[in-house]
Amino acid sequence: MGETIRILIADDFQLLREDMSELINRQEDMEVAGMAASGREIVSMAAQIPHDLILMDIEMEQTNAGILATEALRRENPDERIIFLSVHETRDIVVTAMGAGAIDYLVKGCPDEEILYHIRCAMAGKPIMQGRVHEMVMQEYARLQKSERSLLFFINNLSKLTSTEHDLIRLLLQGCKVQEIARVRCVEVSTIKTQIKGLLRKFGCSRTKEIVSIIHDLNIEHLF
């Protein structure tokens, strides 16, 4: 038989800690090495008690206590294995939690067998995520990739902007219409329309609102 998996449990609900402890201690290949009721306590406990994995609640002494504790633990030990076991399953919480460095995320209420399976997979170096959690993380990954591609595309094209086009974007960001831009720049409306067409071609957009929207999404207004 292999070595016993030593597990720390962090949860502010005593009954849940006790239930989880009982479940783990019934397994021949697992044991509870310690239990904590707060994020601060688990950080201190992890530094003192030898362990292989931490089951971490998210909302303890504060709504994101488990996330803050995970960040602190991972700073001290980048190899720390942490599985979130939380009632929260919204996309923002899941993505933020996984971004803190956890290797898995389970929603409370899932079958005991699933929890044990995820623990064993994590210890075998093959952590898995529940289907909906995995989907949320992959959607966020795809969104970030798209944002990165958009940012690189925009930055590349920014270097190719003329001073006139740069001013056009600045005025568009201020909400100016074609007639206002023509008045500010002291040129004909037809001239501004021609310049805007060239700008749209450079950025692969069909309307100026698209350029403004992308700049806001990428948070690069300060470049104009």
C-alpha positions in Angstrom: 0.0 0.0 0.0 1.2 3.5 -0.8 1.8 6.4 1.6 -1.1 7.9 3.4 -2.4 11.2 1.9 -2.3 13.8 4.7 -5.0 16.4 4.3 -5.7 19.7 6.0 -9.3 21.0 6.0 -10.3 24.7 6.1 -14.0 25.5 6.7 -15.7 27.8 9.1 -18.7 25.5 9.6 -17.8 23.0 12.3 -20.3 20.3 11.2 -18.9 20.3 7.7 -15.4 20.0 9.0 -16.4 17.1 11.1 -18.3 15.4 8.3 -15.4 15.8 5.9 -12.9 14.6 8.5 -15.0 11.5 9.2 -15.2 10.7 5.4 -11.4 11.1 4.9 -10.4 9.2 8.0 -12.5 6.2 6.8 -10.3 5.9 3.8 -7.3 3.5 4.0 -5.1 5.8 2.0 -6.1 9.2 3.7 -6.0 10.9 7.0 -6.8 14.4 8.3 -3.7 16.1 9.5 -5.5 19.2 10.9 -8.6 21.4 10.7 -8.9 25.1 10.5 -11.9 27.5 10.8 -10.5 30.5 9.0 -8.1 31.6 6.2 -5.6 33.0 8.7 -5.7 29.7 10.7 -5.0 27.5 7.7 -2.1 29.6 6.6 -0.5 29.3 10.0 -1.4 25.6 10.3 0.0 24.7 6.9 3.4 26.2 7.9 3.5 23.9 11.0 1.9 20.6 10.1 3.2 18.3 7.4 0.5 17.7 4.8 0.0 16.7 1.1 -3.2 18.6 0.2 -5.6 21.2 1.5 -9.4 21.2 1.1 -10.2 24.9 1.2 -13.6 26.6 1.7 -13.8 30.1 0.1 -16.1 32.1 2.4 -14.9 31.9 6.0 -14.1 35.0 8.1 -14.7 37.0 5.0 -16.2 36.3 1.6 -12.8 35.6 -0.1 -10.8 34.3 2.8 -10.0 31.0 1.1 -8.8 32.8 -2.0 -6.5 35.1 0.0 -5.2 32.2 2.0 -4.5 30.2 -1.2 -2.5 33.2 -2.6 -0.5 33.4 0.6 0.1 29.7 0.7 1.2 29.6 -2.9 3.6 32.5 -2.4 5.3 30.5 0.3 5.1 27.2 -1.5 4.3 27.2 -5.2 3.8 23.4 -5.1 1.1 23.6 -2.5 -1.9 21.4 -3.6 -5.2 23.1 -2.9 -8.7 22.0 -3.8 -11.5 24.5 -3.3 -14.7 23.0 -1.9 -17.3 25.8 -1.9 -21.0 26.5 -2.2 -20.1 29.2 -4.8 -20.3 28.2 -8.4 -20.6 31.6 -10.2 -18.2 32.2 -13.1 -16.5 35.2 -11.4 -15.8 33.2 -8.2 -14.6 30.1 -9.9 -12.3 32.0 -12.3 -10.9 34.1 -9.4 -10.4 31.1 -7.2 -8.6 29.1 -9.9 -6.5 32.1 -10.7 -5.3 32.1 -7.1 -3.4 28.9 -7.8 -5.7 26.1 -6.8 -5.5 22.8 -8.7 -9.2 21.9 -8.6 -12.6 23.2 -7.6 -15.5 21.2 -6.2 -19.0 22.5 -5.4 -20.3 21.5 -2.0 -23.1 18.9 -2.1 -21.3 16.7 -4.7 -21.1 12.9 -3.8 -18.5 11.8 -1.3 -17.0 9.5 -4.0 -16.4 12.4 -6.3 -14.5 14.3 -3.6 -12.3 11.3 -2.9 -11.7 10.7 -6.6 -10.7 14.3 -7.1 -8.3 14.1 -4.2 -6.7 10.9 -5.5 -6.4 12.4 -9.0 -4.7 15.5 -7.6 -2.2 13.4 -5.7 -1.5 11.4 -8.8 -0.5 14.6 -10.6 -3.6 14.5 -12.8 -6.1 16.9 -11.2 -9.5 17.2 -12.9 -12.3 19.6 -12.7 -16.1 19.1 -12.6 -17.6 19.6 -16.1 -19.2 23.0 -15.5 -16.2 24.3 -13.6 -13.9 23.2 -16.4 -16.2 24.9 -19.0 -16.2 28.2 -17.0 -12.4 28.2 -16.8 -12.0 27.4 -20.5 -14.4 30.1 -21.5 -12.4 32.6 -19.5 -9.2 31.3 -21.1 -10.7 31.8 -24.5 -11.8 35.3 -23.6 -8.4 36.2 -22.4 -6.8 34.8 -25.6 -9.2 36.9 -27.7 -8.4 40.0 -25.7 -4.7 39.3 -26.0 -5.0 38.9 -29.8 -7.1 42.1 -30.0 -4.6 44.0 -27.9 -1.7 42.8 -30.0 -3.6 43.7 -33.2 -4.4 47.2 -31.9 -0.9 47.9 -30.6 0.5 46.8 -33.9 -1.8 49.1 -35.8 -1.3 52.0 -33.4 2.2 52.3 -34.6 0.9 52.8 -38.1 -1.5 55.6 -37.3 -1.0 59.0 -38.8 -1.2 62.0 -36.5 -4.5 62.8 -38.1 -5.9 59.3 -37.4 -4.7 59.5 -33.8 -6.6 62.8 -33.3 -9.7 61.3 -35.0 -9.7 58.4 -32.4 -9.2 60.9 -29.5 -12.2 62.9 -30.7 -14.3 59.7 -31.2 -13.5 58.6 -27.7 -14.8 62.0 -26.5 -18.1 61.2 -28.2 -17.7 63.7 -31.0 -19.8 63.3 -34.2 -18.5 63.7 -37.7 -19.7 67.3 -38.0 -18.1 68.2 -34.6 -14.8 66.7 -35.6 -14.9 68.6 -38.9 -15.5 71.8 -37.0 -12.7 71.1 -34.5 -10.2 70.2 -37.2 -11.4 73.1 -39.5 -11.9 70.8 -42.5 -14.9 69.7 -44.6 -17.2 66.9 -43.4 -16.4 65.0 -46.6 -12.7 65.0 -45.6 -13.4 63.6 -42.2 -15.6 60.9 -43.7 -12.8 59.9 -46.0 -10.3 59.8 -43.1 -12.6 57.7 -41.0 -13.0 55.2 -43.9 -9.3 54.7 -43.9 -9.3 54.3 -40.1 -11.9 51.7 -40.3 -10.0 49.7 -42.9 -6.9 49.7 -40.7 -8.7 48.2 -37.8 -11.0 45.9 -39.7 -14.1 47.6 -38.4 -17.3 48.7 -40.1 -18.3 51.5 -37.7 -16.4 53.9 -35.5 -18.4 52.6 -32.5 -16.6 49.3 -32.8 -13.2 51.0 -32.5 -14.3 53.0 -29.5 -15.8 49.9 -27.9 -12.6 47.8 -28.4 -10.4 50.6 -27.0 -12.7 50.7 -23.9 -12.6 46.9 -23.5 -8.9 46.8 -23.7 -8.6 49.8 -21.3 -6.1 51.7 -23.5 -7.9 55.0 -23.7 -4.8 56.6 -22.1 -2.9 56.0 -25.3 -5.0 58.7 -27.0 
